Amino acid sequence: MDMSNIYLFISISFILLISPGPNTIYVFTKGMTEGRKAVFKAVLAASLG
């Protein structure tokens, strides 16, 4: 395997690692629109799911 492929793989993996997932975006949106109580419910629901 060529070293440029390894560097490409590492950089793409890092970008995917730091990007937020759908649960994170959902919790942030709930917090911005509905407040702290809705965030706790959203986190609980995401954790149980």
PDB file of all heavy atoms in Angstrom:
ATOM      1  N   MET A   1       0.842  -1.172   0.000  1.00  0.00           N
ATOM      2  CA  MET A   1       0.000   0.000   0.000  1.00  0.00           C
ATOM      3  C   MET A   1       0.894   1.245   0.000  1.00  0.00           C
ATOM      4  O   MET A   1       1.855   1.320   0.738  1.00  0.00           O
ATOM      5  CB  MET A   1      -0.905  -0.024   1.228  1.00  0.00           C
ATOM      6  CG  MET A   1      -1.885   1.122   1.282  1.00  0.00           C
ATOM      7  SD  MET A   1      -2.971   1.018   2.689  1.00  0.00           S
ATOM      8  CE  MET A   1      -4.433   0.461   1.882  1.00  0.00           C
ATOM      9  N   ASP A   2       0.519   2.183  -0.801  1.00  0.00           N
ATOM     10  CA  ASP A   2       1.278   3.420  -0.944  1.00  0.00           C
ATOM     11  C   ASP A   2       1.045   4.330   0.261  1.00  0.00           C
ATOM     12  O   ASP A   2      -0.041   4.366   0.838  1.00  0.00           O
ATOM     13  CB  ASP A   2       0.838   4.113  -2.233  1.00  0.00           C
ATOM     14  CG  ASP A   2       1.745   5.251  -2.626  1.00  0.00           C
ATOM     15  OD1 ASP A   2       2.901   5.272  -2.170  1.00  0.00           O
ATOM     16  OD2 ASP A   2       1.292   6.101  -3.413  1.00  0.00           O
ATOM     17  N   MET A   3       2.057   5.073   0.651  1.00  0.00           N
ATOM     18  CA  MET A   3       1.941   5.953   1.821  1.00  0.00           C
ATOM     19  C   MET A   3       0.916   7.059   1.609  1.00  0.00           C
ATOM     20  O   MET A   3       0.279   7.498   2.560  1.00  0.00           O
ATOM     21  CB  MET A   3       3.301   6.567   2.169  1.00  0.00           C
ATOM     22  CG  MET A   3       4.259   5.593   2.824  1.00  0.00           C
ATOM     23  SD  MET A   3       3.628   4.882   4.346  1.00  0.00           S
ATOM     24  CE  MET A   3       3.724   6.287   5.421  1.00  0.00           C
ATOM     25  N   SER A   4       0.727   7.522   0.383  1.00  0.00           N
ATOM     26  CA  SER A   4      -0.265   8.567   0.132  1.00  0.00           C
ATOM     27  C   SER A   4      -1.678   8.053   0.410  1.00  0.00           C
ATOM     28  O   SER A   4      -2.533   8.804   0.874  1.00  0.00           O
ATOM     29  CB  SER A   4      -0.156   9.096  -1.288  1.00  0.00           C
ATOM     30  OG  SER A   4      -0.450   8.082  -2.218  1.00  0.00           O
ATOM     31  N   ASN A   5      -1.918   6.767   0.152  1.00  0.00           N
ATOM     32  CA  ASN A   5      -3.220   6.179   0.461  1.00  0.00           C
ATOM     33  C   ASN A   5      -3.445   6.115   1.960  1.00  0.00           C
ATOM     34  O   ASN A   5      -4.567   6.325   2.429  1.00  0.00           O
ATOM     35  CB  ASN A   5      -3.340   4.783  -0.139  1.00  0.00           C
ATOM     36  CG  ASN A   5      -3.493   4.808  -1.634  1.00  0.00           C
ATOM     37  OD1 ASN A   5      -3.890   5.817  -2.206  1.00  0.00           O
ATOM     38  ND2 ASN A   5      -3.185   3.700  -2.270  1.00  0.00           N
ATOM     39  N   ILE A   6      -2.420   5.813   2.703  1.00  0.00           N
ATOM     40  CA  ILE A   6      -2.542   5.755   4.167  1.00  0.00           C
ATOM     41  C   ILE A   6      -2.833   7.135   4.732  1.00  0.00           C
ATOM     42  O   ILE A   6      -3.701   7.295   5.592  1.00  0.00           O
ATOM     43  CB  ILE A   6      -1.273   5.143   4.790  1.00  0.00           C
ATOM     44  CG1 ILE A   6      -1.164   3.671   4.402  1.00  0.00           C
ATOM     45  CG2 ILE A   6      -1.280   5.305   6.298  1.00  0.00           C
ATOM     46  CD1 ILE A   6       0.105   3.003   4.822  1.00  0.00           C
ATOM     47  N   TYR A   7      -2.144   8.155   4.236  1.00  0.00           N
ATOM     48  CA  TYR A   7      -2.398   9.522   4.697  1.00  0.00           C
ATOM     49  C   TYR A   7      -3.806   9.972   4.327  1.00  0.00           C
ATOM     50  O   TYR A   7      -4.475  10.644   5.121  1.00  0.00           O
ATOM     51  CB  TYR A   7      -1.364  10.488   4.122  1.00  0.00           C
ATOM     52  CG  TYR A   7       0.024  10.278   4.656  1.00  0.00           C
ATOM     53  CD1 TYR A   7       1.123  10.330   3.823  1.00  0.00           C
ATOM     54  CD2 TYR A   7       0.244  10.018   6.007  1.00  0.00           C
ATOM     55  CE1 TYR A   7       2.410  10.144   4.311  1.00  0.00           C
ATOM     56  CE2 TYR A   7       1.516   9.818   6.504  1.00  0.00           C
ATOM     57  CZ  TYR A   7       2.593   9.882   5.654  1.00  0.00           C
ATOM     58  OH  TYR A   7       3.855   9.684   6.148  1.00  0.00           O
ATOM     59  N   LEU A   8      -4.274   9.604   3.158  1.00  0.00           N
ATOM     60  CA  LEU A   8      -5.632   9.935   2.745  1.00  0.00           C
ATOM     61  C   LEU A   8      -6.649   9.249   3.655  1.00  0.00           C
ATOM     62  O   LEU A   8      -7.620   9.868   4.092  1.00  0.00           O
ATOM     63  CB  LEU A   8      -5.857   9.532   1.292  1.00  0.00           C
ATOM     64  CG  LEU A   8      -7.230   9.813   0.707  1.00  0.00           C
ATOM     65  CD1 LEU A   8      -7.484  11.306   0.660  1.00  0.00           C
ATOM     66  CD2 LEU A   8      -7.332   9.206  -0.680  1.00  0.00           C
ATOM     67  N   PHE A   9      -6.428   7.984   3.951  1.00  0.00           N
ATOM     68  CA  PHE A   9      -7.316   7.234   4.835  1.00  0.00           C
ATOM     69  C   PHE A   9      -7.360   7.852   6.227  1.00  0.00           C
ATOM     70  O   PHE A   9      -8.434   8.015   6.818  1.00  0.00           O
ATOM     71  CB  PHE A   9      -6.870   5.769   4.921  1.00  0.00           C
ATOM     72  CG  PHE A   9      -7.620   4.975   5.941  1.00  0.00           C
ATOM     73  CD1 PHE A   9      -8.914   4.550   5.676  1.00  0.00           C
ATOM     74  CD2 PHE A   9      -7.033   4.658   7.159  1.00  0.00           C
ATOM     75  CE1 PHE A   9      -9.610   3.814   6.626  1.00  0.00           C
ATOM     76  CE2 PHE A   9      -7.721   3.926   8.102  1.00  0.00           C
ATOM     77  CZ  PHE A   9      -9.022   3.502   7.831  1.00  0.00           C
ATOM     78  N   ILE A  10      -6.204   8.223   6.773  1.00  0.00           N
ATOM     79  CA  ILE A  10      -6.136   8.814   8.110  1.00  0.00           C
ATOM     80  C   ILE A  10      -6.847  10.162   8.142  1.00  0.00           C
ATOM     81  O   ILE A  10      -7.606  10.451   9.072  1.00  0.00           O
ATOM     82  CB  ILE A  10      -4.681   8.928   8.581  1.00  0.00           C
ATOM     83  CG1 ILE A  10      -4.115   7.532   8.865  1.00  0.00           C
ATOM     84  CG2 ILE A  10      -4.561   9.813   9.807  1.00  0.00           C
ATOM     85  CD1 ILE A  10      -2.642   7.497   9.150  1.00  0.00           C
ATOM     86  N   SER A  11      -6.652  10.973   7.126  1.00  0.00           N
ATOM     87  CA  SER A  11      -7.288  12.294   7.123  1.00  0.00           C
ATOM     88  C   SER A  11      -8.804  12.191   6.974  1.00  0.00           C
ATOM     89  O   SER A  11      -9.545  12.896   7.662  1.00  0.00           O
ATOM     90  CB  SER A  11      -6.693  13.177   6.029  1.00  0.00           C
ATOM     91  OG  SER A  11      -6.915  12.608   4.769  1.00  0.00           O
ATOM     92  N   ILE A  12      -9.290  11.311   6.127  1.00  0.00           N
ATOM     93  CA  ILE A  12     -10.738  11.134   5.978  1.00  0.00           C
ATOM     94  C   ILE A  12     -11.333  10.528   7.239  1.00  0.00           C
ATOM     95  O   ILE A  12     -12.423  10.925   7.675  1.00  0.00           O
ATOM     96  CB  ILE A  12     -11.048  10.281   4.736  1.00  0.00           C
ATOM     97  CG1 ILE A  12     -10.724  11.082   3.480  1.00  0.00           C
ATOM     98  CG2 ILE A  12     -12.507   9.846   4.709  1.00  0.00           C
ATOM     99  CD1 ILE A  12     -10.860  10.311   2.202  1.00  0.00           C
ATOM    100  N   SER A  13     -10.646   9.603   7.860  1.00  0.00           N
ATOM    101  CA  SER A  13     -11.123   9.017   9.116  1.00  0.00           C
ATOM    102  C   SER A  13     -11.225  10.065  10.216  1.00  0.00           C
ATOM    103  O   SER A  13     -12.182  10.072  10.988  1.00  0.00           O
ATOM    104  CB  SER A  13     -10.199   7.897   9.567  1.00  0.00           C
ATOM    105  OG  SER A  13     -10.190   6.855   8.643  1.00  0.00           O
ATOM    106  N   PHE A  14     -10.259  10.967  10.277  1.00  0.00           N
ATOM    107  CA  PHE A  14     -10.282  12.026  11.278  1.00  0.00           C
ATOM    108  C   PHE A  14     -11.460  12.970  11.049  1.00  0.00           C
ATOM    109  O   PHE A  14     -12.143  13.358  11.993  1.00  0.00           O
ATOM    110  CB  PHE A  14      -8.962  12.800  11.267  1.00  0.00           C
ATOM    111  CG  PHE A  14      -8.924  13.901  12.271  1.00  0.00           C
ATOM    112  CD1 PHE A  14      -8.806  13.623  13.621  1.00  0.00           C
ATOM    113  CD2 PHE A  14      -9.019  15.222  11.871  1.00  0.00           C
ATOM    114  CE1 PHE A  14      -8.778  14.635  14.560  1.00  0.00           C
ATOM    115  CE2 PHE A  14      -8.984  16.250  12.790  1.00  0.00           C
ATOM    116  CZ  PHE A  14      -8.866  15.954  14.141  1.00  0.00           C
ATOM    117  N   ILE A  15     -11.726  13.318   9.805  1.00  0.00           N
ATOM    118  CA  ILE A  15     -12.853  14.199   9.496  1.00  0.00           C
ATOM    119  C   ILE A  15     -14.172  13.540   9.894  1.00  0.00           C
ATOM    120  O   ILE A  15     -15.052  14.181  10.475  1.00  0.00           O
ATOM    121  CB  ILE A  15     -12.841  14.580   7.998  1.00  0.00           C
ATOM    122  CG1 ILE A  15     -11.672  15.509   7.720  1.00  0.00           C
ATOM    123  CG2 ILE A  15     -14.150  15.236   7.583  1.00  0.00           C
ATOM    124  CD1 ILE A  15     -11.415  15.761   6.253  1.00  0.00           C
ATOM    125  N   LEU A  16     -14.323  12.265   9.599  1.00  0.00           N
ATOM    126  CA  LEU A  16     -15.537  11.551   9.985  1.00  0.00           C
ATOM    127  C   LEU A  16     -15.659  11.408  11.497  1.00  0.00           C
ATOM    128  O   LEU A  16     -16.762  11.409  12.044  1.00  0.00           O
ATOM    129  CB  LEU A  16     -15.577  10.173   9.324  1.00  0.00           C
ATOM    130  CG  LEU A  16     -15.814  10.166   7.822  1.00  0.00           C
ATOM    131  CD1 LEU A  16     -15.688   8.747   7.283  1.00  0.00           C
ATOM    132  CD2 LEU A  16     -17.167  10.749   7.488  1.00  0.00           C
ATOM    133  N   LEU A  17     -14.549  11.305  12.172  1.00  0.00           N
ATOM    134  CA  LEU A  17     -14.556  11.158  13.623  1.00  0.00           C
ATOM    135  C   LEU A  17     -15.022  12.420  14.328  1.00  0.00           C
ATOM    136  O   LEU A  17     -15.771  12.353  15.300  1.00  0.00           O
ATOM    137  CB  LEU A  17     -13.156  10.774  14.108  1.00  0.00           C
ATOM    138  CG  LEU A  17     -12.975  10.566  15.599  1.00  0.00           C
ATOM    139  CD1 LEU A  17     -13.690   9.304  16.025  1.00  0.00           C
ATOM    140  CD2 LEU A  17     -11.503  10.468  15.925  1.00  0.00           C
ATOM    141  N   ILE A  18     -14.608  13.587  13.825  1.00  0.00           N
ATOM    142  CA  ILE A  18     -14.956  14.828  14.512  1.00  0.00           C
ATOM    143  C   ILE A  18     -16.288  15.417  14.059  1.00  0.00           C
ATOM    144  O   ILE A  18     -16.785  16.359  14.675  1.00  0.00           O
ATOM    145  CB  ILE A  18     -13.840  15.887  14.357  1.00  0.00           C
ATOM    146  CG1 ILE A  18     -13.658  16.291  12.899  1.00  0.00           C
ATOM    147  CG2 ILE A  18     -12.544  15.411  14.969  1.00  0.00           C
ATOM    148  CD1 ILE A  18     -12.734  17.469  12.694  1.00  0.00           C
ATOM    149  N   SER A  19     -16.889  14.896  12.986  1.00  0.00           N
ATOM    150  CA  SER A  19     -18.168  15.435  12.531  1.00  0.00           C
ATOM    151  C   SER A  19     -19.297  14.928  13.434  1.00  0.00           C
ATOM    152  O   SER A  19     -19.300  13.776  13.853  1.00  0.00           O
ATOM    153  CB  SER A  19     -18.419  15.034  11.083  1.00  0.00           C
ATOM    154  OG  SER A  19     -18.541  13.644  10.975  1.00  0.00           O
ATOM    155  N   PRO A  20     -20.255  15.816  13.735  1.00  0.00           N
ATOM    156  CA  PRO A  20     -21.340  15.399  14.630  1.00  0.00           C
ATOM    157  C   PRO A  20     -22.306  14.444  13.943  1.00  0.00           C
ATOM    158  O   PRO A  20     -22.551  14.548  12.741  1.00  0.00           O
ATOM    159  CB  PRO A  20     -22.034  16.712  14.973  1.00  0.00           C
ATOM    160  CG  PRO A  20     -21.733  17.605  13.840  1.00  0.00           C
ATOM    161  CD  PRO A  20     -20.376  17.197  13.336  1.00  0.00           C
ATOM    162  N   GLY A  21     -22.836  13.545  14.718  1.00  0.00           N
ATOM    163  CA  GLY A  21     -23.806  12.596  14.194  1.00  0.00           C
ATOM    164  C   GLY A  21     -25.220  13.136  14.293  1.00  0.00           C
ATOM    165  O   GLY A  21     -25.449  14.237  14.797  1.00  0.00           O
ATOM    166  N   PRO A  22     -26.185  12.364  13.830  1.00  0.00           N
ATOM    167  CA  PRO A  22     -27.575  12.836  13.844  1.00  0.00           C
ATOM    168  C   PRO A  22     -28.126  13.055  15.249  1.00  0.00           C
ATOM    169  O   PRO A  22     -28.911  13.976  15.463  1.00  0.00           O
ATOM    170  CB  PRO A  22     -28.340  11.745  13.108  1.00  0.00           C
ATOM    171  CG  PRO A  22     -27.425  10.600  12.969  1.00  0.00           C
ATOM    172  CD  PRO A  22     -26.037  11.086  13.177  1.00  0.00           C
ATOM    173  N   ASN A  23     -27.718  12.229  16.211  1.00  0.00           N
ATOM    174  CA  ASN A  23     -28.200  12.427  17.583  1.00  0.00           C
ATOM    175  C   ASN A  23     -27.688  13.734  18.169  1.00  0.00           C
ATOM    176  O   ASN A  23     -28.433  14.445  18.854  1.00  0.00           O
ATOM    177  CB  ASN A  23     -27.775  11.267  18.484  1.00  0.00           C
ATOM    178  CG  ASN A  23     -28.591  10.037  18.254  1.00  0.00           C
ATOM    179  OD1 ASN A  23     -29.701  10.104  17.732  1.00  0.00           O
ATOM    180  ND2 ASN A  23     -28.056   8.895  18.635  1.00  0.00           N
ATOM    181  N   THR A  24     -26.457  14.060  17.898  1.00  0.00           N
ATOM    182  CA  THR A  24     -25.886  15.307  18.408  1.00  0.00           C
ATOM    183  C   THR A  24     -26.594  16.513  17.812  1.00  0.00           C
ATOM    184  O   THR A  24     -26.929  17.464  18.525  1.00  0.00           O
ATOM    185  CB  THR A  24     -24.382  15.368  18.086  1.00  0.00           C
ATOM    186  OG1 THR A  24     -23.745  14.202  18.590  1.00  0.00           O
ATOM    187  CG2 THR A  24     -23.745  16.598  18.687  1.00  0.00           C
ATOM    188  N   ILE A  25     -26.832  16.472  16.525  1.00  0.00           N
ATOM    189  CA  ILE A  25     -27.530  17.570  15.872  1.00  0.00           C
ATOM    190  C   ILE A  25     -28.950  17.689  16.411  1.00  0.00           C
ATOM    191  O   ILE A  25     -29.438  18.798  16.649  1.00  0.00           O
ATOM    192  CB  ILE A  25     -27.518  17.367  14.343  1.00  0.00           C
ATOM    193  CG1 ILE A  25     -26.081  17.456  13.828  1.00  0.00           C
ATOM    194  CG2 ILE A  25     -28.407  18.381  13.643  1.00  0.00           C
ATOM    195  CD1 ILE A  25     -25.918  17.062  12.388  1.00  0.00           C
ATOM    196  N   TYR A  26     -29.620  16.572  16.649  1.00  0.00           N
ATOM    197  CA  TYR A  26     -30.976  16.587  17.204  1.00  0.00           C
ATOM    198  C   TYR A  26     -30.999  17.208  18.595  1.00  0.00           C
ATOM    199  O   TYR A  26     -31.852  18.046  18.897  1.00  0.00           O
ATOM    200  CB  TYR A  26     -31.528  15.160  17.245  1.00  0.00           C
ATOM    201  CG  TYR A  26     -32.879  15.039  17.907  1.00  0.00           C
ATOM    202  CD1 TYR A  26     -34.009  15.549  17.291  1.00  0.00           C
ATOM    203  CD2 TYR A  26     -33.019  14.415  19.140  1.00  0.00           C
ATOM    204  CE1 TYR A  26     -35.250  15.445  17.890  1.00  0.00           C
ATOM    205  CE2 TYR A  26     -34.248  14.304  19.739  1.00  0.00           C
ATOM    206  CZ  TYR A  26     -35.368  14.820  19.113  1.00  0.00           C
ATOM    207  OH  TYR A  26     -36.591  14.721  19.712  1.00  0.00           O
ATOM    208  N   VAL A  27     -30.060  16.830  19.436  1.00  0.00           N
ATOM    209  CA  VAL A  27     -30.012  17.360  20.802  1.00  0.00           C
ATOM    210  C   VAL A  27     -29.702  18.861  20.782  1.00  0.00           C
ATOM    211  O   VAL A  27     -30.331  19.640  21.520  1.00  0.00           O
ATOM    212  CB  VAL A  27     -28.985  16.585  21.659  1.00  0.00           C
ATOM    213  CG1 VAL A  27     -28.728  17.270  22.976  1.00  0.00           C
ATOM    214  CG2 VAL A  27     -29.463  15.165  21.892  1.00  0.00           C
ATOM    215  N   PHE A  28     -28.774  19.289  19.954  1.00  0.00           N
ATOM    216  CA  PHE A  28     -28.470  20.725  19.849  1.00  0.00           C
ATOM    217  C   PHE A  28     -29.685  21.510  19.371  1.00  0.00           C
ATOM    218  O   PHE A  28     -29.986  22.588  19.881  1.00  0.00           O
ATOM    219  CB  PHE A  28     -27.296  20.969  18.907  1.00  0.00           C
ATOM    220  CG  PHE A  28     -25.961  20.695  19.518  1.00  0.00           C
ATOM    221  CD1 PHE A  28     -24.915  20.252  18.733  1.00  0.00           C
ATOM    222  CD2 PHE A  28     -25.727  20.877  20.869  1.00  0.00           C
ATOM    223  CE1 PHE A  28     -23.670  19.992  19.279  1.00  0.00           C
ATOM    224  CE2 PHE A  28     -24.498  20.621  21.426  1.00  0.00           C
ATOM    225  CZ  PHE A  28     -23.466  20.175  20.636  1.00  0.00           C
ATOM    226  N   THR A  29     -30.400  20.976  18.392  1.00  0.00           N
ATOM    227  CA  THR A  29     -31.577  21.657  17.877  1.00  0.00           C
ATOM    228  C   THR A  29     -32.659  21.765  18.945  1.00  0.00           C
ATOM    229  O   THR A  29     -33.292  22.815  19.098  1.00  0.00           O
ATOM    230  CB  THR A  29     -32.127  20.911  16.641  1.00  0.00           C
ATOM    231  OG1 THR A  29     -31.094  20.791  15.681  1.00  0.00           O
ATOM    232  CG2 THR A  29     -33.307  21.631  16.047  1.00  0.00           C
ATOM    233  N   LYS A  30     -32.876  20.698  19.686  1.00  0.00           N
ATOM    234  CA  LYS A  30     -33.853  20.727  20.770  1.00  0.00           C
ATOM    235  C   LYS A  30     -33.465  21.762  21.815  1.00  0.00           C
ATOM    236  O   LYS A  30     -34.312  22.480  22.338  1.00  0.00           O
ATOM    237  CB  LYS A  30     -33.969  19.356  21.440  1.00  0.00           C
ATOM    238  CG  LYS A  30     -34.805  18.389  20.709  1.00  0.00           C
ATOM    239  CD  LYS A  30     -36.234  18.838  20.711  1.00  0.00           C
ATOM    240  CE  LYS A  30     -37.167  17.682  20.588  1.00  0.00           C
ATOM    241  NZ  LYS A  30     -38.550  18.100  20.525  1.00  0.00           N
ATOM    242  N   GLY A  31     -32.201  21.829  22.132  1.00  0.00           N
ATOM    243  CA  GLY A  31     -31.734  22.789  23.125  1.00  0.00           C
ATOM    244  C   GLY A  31     -31.907  24.224  22.686  1.00  0.00           C
ATOM    245  O   GLY A  31     -32.275  25.092  23.482  1.00  0.00           O
ATOM    246  N   MET A  32     -31.675  24.481  21.424  1.00  0.00           N
ATOM    247  CA  MET A  32     -31.804  25.845  20.908  1.00  0.00           C
ATOM    248  C   MET A  32     -33.261  26.286  20.814  1.00  0.00           C
ATOM    249  O   MET A  32     -33.570  27.448  21.015  1.00  0.00           O
ATOM    250  CB  MET A  32     -31.153  25.954  19.535  1.00  0.00           C
ATOM    251  CG  MET A  32     -29.673  25.692  19.566  1.00  0.00           C
ATOM    252  SD  MET A  32     -28.815  26.933  20.477  1.00  0.00           S
ATOM    253  CE  MET A  32     -28.101  27.834  19.154  1.00  0.00           C
ATOM    254  N   THR A  33     -34.153  25.355  20.519  1.00  0.00           N
ATOM    255  CA  THR A  33     -35.542  25.739  20.280  1.00  0.00           C
ATOM    256  C   THR A  33     -36.449  25.564  21.491  1.00  0.00           C
ATOM    257  O   THR A  33     -37.356  26.364  21.694  1.00  0.00           O
ATOM    258  CB  THR A  33     -36.136  24.942  19.105  1.00  0.00           C
ATOM    259  OG1 THR A  33     -36.051  23.552  19.391  1.00  0.00           O
ATOM    260  CG2 THR A  33     -35.401  25.250  17.824  1.00  0.00           C
ATOM    261  N   GLU A  34     -36.207  24.535  22.308  1.00  0.00           N
ATOM    262  CA  GLU A  34     -37.173  24.206  23.357  1.00  0.00           C
ATOM    263  C   GLU A  34     -36.633  24.290  24.783  1.00  0.00           C
ATOM    264  O   GLU A  34     -37.411  24.185  25.725  1.00  0.00           O
ATOM    265  CB  GLU A  34     -37.750  22.821  23.109  1.00  0.00           C
ATOM    266  CG  GLU A  34     -38.517  22.734  21.805  1.00  0.00           C
ATOM    267  CD  GLU A  34     -39.114  21.376  21.582  1.00  0.00           C
ATOM    268  OE1 GLU A  34     -39.377  20.669  22.575  1.00  0.00           O
ATOM    269  OE2 GLU A  34     -39.307  21.013  20.416  1.00  0.00           O
ATOM    270  N   GLY A  35     -35.344  24.386  24.967  1.00  0.00           N
ATOM    271  CA  GLY A  35     -34.811  24.565  26.313  1.00  0.00           C
ATOM    272  C   GLY A  35     -34.222  23.317  26.931  1.00  0.00           C
ATOM    273  O   GLY A  35     -34.134  22.255  26.323  1.00  0.00           O
ATOM    274  N   ARG A  36     -33.827  23.483  28.196  1.00  0.00           N
ATOM    275  CA  ARG A  36     -33.068  22.455  28.912  1.00  0.00           C
ATOM    276  C   ARG A  36     -33.872  21.188  29.173  1.00  0.00           C
ATOM    277  O   ARG A  36     -33.356  20.084  29.065  1.00  0.00           O
ATOM    278  CB  ARG A  36     -32.566  23.046  30.225  1.00  0.00           C
ATOM    279  CG  ARG A  36     -31.692  22.094  30.998  1.00  0.00           C
ATOM    280  CD  ARG A  36     -31.180  22.719  32.246  1.00  0.00           C
ATOM    281  NE  ARG A  36     -30.249  23.782  31.878  1.00  0.00           N
ATOM    282  CZ  ARG A  36     -29.512  24.442  32.745  1.00  0.00           C
ATOM    283  NH1 ARG A  36     -29.620  24.178  34.019  1.00  0.00           N
ATOM    284  NH2 ARG A  36     -28.686  25.369  32.349  1.00  0.00           N
ATOM    285  N   LYS A  37     -35.136  21.330  29.517  1.00  0.00           N
ATOM    286  CA  LYS A  37     -35.956  20.156  29.827  1.00  0.00           C
ATOM    287  C   LYS A  37     -36.092  19.240  28.601  1.00  0.00           C
ATOM    288  O   LYS A  37     -36.037  18.019  28.717  1.00  0.00           O
ATOM    289  CB  LYS A  37     -37.332  20.613  30.293  1.00  0.00           C
ATOM    290  CG  LYS A  37     -38.009  19.692  31.225  1.00  0.00           C
ATOM    291  CD  LYS A  37     -39.284  20.329  31.747  1.00  0.00           C
ATOM    292  CE  LYS A  37     -39.569  19.827  33.122  1.00  0.00           C
ATOM    293  NZ  LYS A  37     -40.816  20.320  33.654  1.00  0.00           N
ATOM    294  N   ALA A  38     -36.267  19.843  27.443  1.00  0.00           N
ATOM    295  CA  ALA A  38     -36.383  19.055  26.206  1.00  0.00           C
ATOM    296  C   ALA A  38     -35.065  18.367  25.869  1.00  0.00           C
ATOM    297  O   ALA A  38     -35.068  17.270  25.306  1.00  0.00           O
ATOM    298  CB  ALA A  38     -36.828  19.955  25.060  1.00  0.00           C
ATOM    299  N   VAL A  39     -33.951  19.003  26.214  1.00  0.00           N
ATOM    300  CA  VAL A  39     -32.641  18.390  25.959  1.00  0.00           C
ATOM    301  C   VAL A  39     -32.482  17.126  26.786  1.00  0.00           C
ATOM    302  O   VAL A  39     -32.023  16.096  26.281  1.00  0.00           O
ATOM    303  CB  VAL A  39     -31.499  19.386  26.246  1.00  0.00           C
ATOM    304  CG1 VAL A  39     -30.154  18.681  26.241  1.00  0.00           C
ATOM    305  CG2 VAL A  39     -31.505  20.505  25.235  1.00  0.00           C
ATOM    306  N   PHE A  40     -32.870  17.183  28.055  1.00  0.00           N
ATOM    307  CA  PHE A  40     -32.751  15.992  28.900  1.00  0.00           C
ATOM    308  C   PHE A  40     -33.611  14.850  28.362  1.00  0.00           C
ATOM    309  O   PHE A  40     -33.191  13.700  28.353  1.00  0.00           O
ATOM    310  CB  PHE A  40     -33.113  16.314  30.341  1.00  0.00           C
ATOM    311  CG  PHE A  40     -32.092  17.151  31.043  1.00  0.00           C
ATOM    312  CD1 PHE A  40     -32.461  18.295  31.718  1.00  0.00           C
ATOM    313  CD2 PHE A  40     -30.748  16.812  31.024  1.00  0.00           C
ATOM    314  CE1 PHE A  40     -31.523  19.081  32.375  1.00  0.00           C
ATOM    315  CE2 PHE A  40     -29.792  17.580  31.666  1.00  0.00           C
ATOM    316  CZ  PHE A  40     -30.191  18.715  32.337  1.00  0.00           C
ATOM    317  N   LYS A  41     -34.801  15.180  27.877  1.00  0.00           N
ATOM    318  CA  LYS A  41     -35.660  14.147  27.296  1.00  0.00           C
ATOM    319  C   LYS A  41     -35.053  13.582  26.013  1.00  0.00           C
ATOM    320  O   LYS A  41     -35.107  12.383  25.772  1.00  0.00           O
ATOM    321  CB  LYS A  41     -37.042  14.719  27.006  1.00  0.00           C
ATOM    322  CG  LYS A  41     -37.846  15.009  28.243  1.00  0.00           C
ATOM    323  CD  LYS A  41     -39.203  15.600  27.873  1.00  0.00           C
ATOM    324  CE  LYS A  41     -39.985  16.011  29.096  1.00  0.00           C
ATOM    325  NZ  LYS A  41     -41.255  16.658  28.738  1.00  0.00           N
ATOM    326  N   ALA A  42     -34.475  14.446  25.196  1.00  0.00           N
ATOM    327  CA  ALA A  42     -33.876  14.000  23.943  1.00  0.00           C
ATOM    328  C   ALA A  42     -32.655  13.119  24.188  1.00  0.00           C
ATOM    329  O   ALA A  42     -32.456  12.112  23.513  1.00  0.00           O
ATOM    330  CB  ALA A  42     -33.497  15.197  23.082  1.00  0.00           C
ATOM    331  N   VAL A  43     -31.830  13.494  25.158  1.00  0.00           N
ATOM    332  CA  VAL A  43     -30.659  12.682  25.492  1.00  0.00           C
ATOM    333  C   VAL A  43     -31.084  11.327  26.039  1.00  0.00           C
ATOM    334  O   VAL A  43     -30.506  10.295  25.688  1.00  0.00           O
ATOM    335  CB  VAL A  43     -29.740  13.442  26.496  1.00  0.00           C
ATOM    336  CG1 VAL A  43     -28.689  12.510  27.075  1.00  0.00           C
ATOM    337  CG2 VAL A  43     -29.108  14.626  25.838  1.00  0.00           C
ATOM    338  N   LEU A  44     -32.092  11.327  26.900  1.00  0.00           N
ATOM    339  CA  LEU A  44     -32.596  10.063  27.449  1.00  0.00           C
ATOM    340  C   LEU A  44     -33.133   9.179  26.336  1.00  0.00           C
ATOM    341  O   LEU A  44     -32.849   7.972  26.288  1.00  0.00           O
ATOM    342  CB  LEU A  44     -33.666  10.344  28.500  1.00  0.00           C
ATOM    343  CG  LEU A  44     -34.270   9.127  29.168  1.00  0.00           C
ATOM    344  CD1 LEU A  44     -33.204   8.405  30.002  1.00  0.00           C
ATOM    345  CD2 LEU A  44     -35.435   9.521  30.039  1.00  0.00           C
ATOM    346  N   ALA A  45     -33.910   9.756  25.427  1.00  0.00           N
ATOM    347  CA  ALA A  45     -34.476   8.976  24.329  1.00  0.00           C
ATOM    348  C   ALA A  45     -33.387   8.442  23.400  1.00  0.00           C
ATOM    349  O   ALA A  45     -33.440   7.301  22.956  1.00  0.00           O
ATOM    350  CB  ALA A  45     -35.454   9.832  23.545  1.00  0.00           C
ATOM    351  N   ALA A  46     -32.390   9.252  23.114  1.00  0.00           N
ATOM    352  CA  ALA A  46     -31.295   8.816  22.239  1.00  0.00           C
ATOM    353  C   ALA A  46     -30.468   7.723  22.916  1.00  0.00           C
ATOM    354  O   ALA A  46     -30.000   6.790  22.261  1.00  0.00           O
ATOM    355  CB  ALA A  46     -30.422   9.992  21.860  1.00  0.00           C
ATOM    356  N   SER A  47     -30.286   7.842  24.214  1.00  0.00           N
ATOM    357  CA  SER A  47     -29.511   6.826  24.937  1.00  0.00           C
ATOM    358  C   SER A  47     -30.262   5.502  25.023  1.00  0.00           C
ATOM    359  O   SER A  47     -29.651   4.436  24.921  1.00  0.00           O
ATOM    360  CB  SER A  47     -29.191   7.315  26.344  1.00  0.00           C
ATOM    361  OG  SER A  47     -28.380   8.455  26.282  1.00  0.00           O
ATOM    362  N   LEU A  48     -31.546   5.563  25.234  1.00  0.00           N
ATOM    363  CA  LEU A  48     -32.329   4.337  25.307  1.00  0.00           C
ATOM    364  C   LEU A  48     -32.505   3.689  23.940  1.00  0.00           C
ATOM    365  O   LEU A  48     -32.641   2.477  23.853  1.00  0.00           O
ATOM    366  CB  LEU A  48     -33.707   4.624  25.923  1.00  0.00           C
ATOM    367  CG  LEU A  48     -33.710   4.965  27.405  1.00  0.00           C
ATOM    368  CD1 LEU A  48     -35.122   5.330  27.861  1.00  0.00           C
ATOM    369  CD2 LEU A  48     -33.185   3.815  28.225  1.00  0.00           C
ATOM    370  N   GLY A  49     -32.496   4.510  22.907  1.00  0.00           N
ATOM    371  CA  GLY A  49     -32.685   3.984  21.531  1.00  0.00           C
ATOM    372  C   GLY A  49     -31.472   3.273  21.090  1.00  0.00           C
ATOM    373  O   GLY A  49     -31.419   2.301  20.413  1.00  0.00           O
TER     374      GLY A  49
END
